[in-house]
Amino acid sequence: MDLYIVRHGETGYNKMGLLHGRTDIPLNQNGIEQANKTKKELENITFDVVISSPLIRAIQTAKIIVPNRKIKIDNRLIERNLGEYEGKPSRIYDFEFYDNLLANHTEKGVEGLCDLVVRARNLILELKEIYSDSTVLLVTHGGFINAFSYCFKSKQIDGNPEPIGLKNGEFIKYHL
């Protein structure tokens, strides 16, 4: 299976440096342009299936990249719940805050890291089973992509997913 994972285009929250989590906001104009750029980069790929997070920013990105295609929604692709931190400026928090936020706990409504990684791992296993000979496009979020990448590298759940640095509208390809 060839698997293309796209991070949604930019939103107003991205531009303002705010933490998204599951806050459901649309793409801004730059995000639309980023999705169109990704569309051009992937235009020669024939996707057998397109699957998106249920959040509007991911759905919009998917619809731009593959117009006139049926898009399956999978709740497992949703971004990590950041609880009380959603909508707060990310730049005011220091490294200790991020270490605590990424730790495996659910304080203040934050989705535990283990839960996120297990969600990503379960999706990988299902995709491999159902779409083994397919080309698949997933449209999702930065936090989920980091967890997915962590699972793909077959690491044990003994630390934080290392950010892979995928910017808004960018994609990564895996061969499973």
Number of C-alpha atoms within 10 A of each C-alpha: 16 16 19 19 22 28 25 31 30 23 21 16 19 17 11 13 15 18 17 24 21 17 17 11 14 21 23 17 13 16 23 22 17 22 29 19 16 20 20 10 13 16 12 8 12 12 17 11 15 20 21 29 24 20 21 16 26 31 22 20 30 29 19 19 26 19 12 8 13 12 19 14 18 15 13 18 25 22 23 21 19 23 17 12 17 18 17 16 15 17 10 9 10 9 8 9 12 11 11 11 19 19 17 19 15 16 14 11 13 20 21 18 22 18 14 22 23 16 19 22 19 13 16 15 10 11 16 14 11 10 16 13 12 16 17 22 26 24 31 28 29 20 24 22 27 21 24 24 21 22 20 15 8 10 11 8 14 8 13 16 20 11 13 14 10 17 15 19 25 17 19 13 12 12 9 13
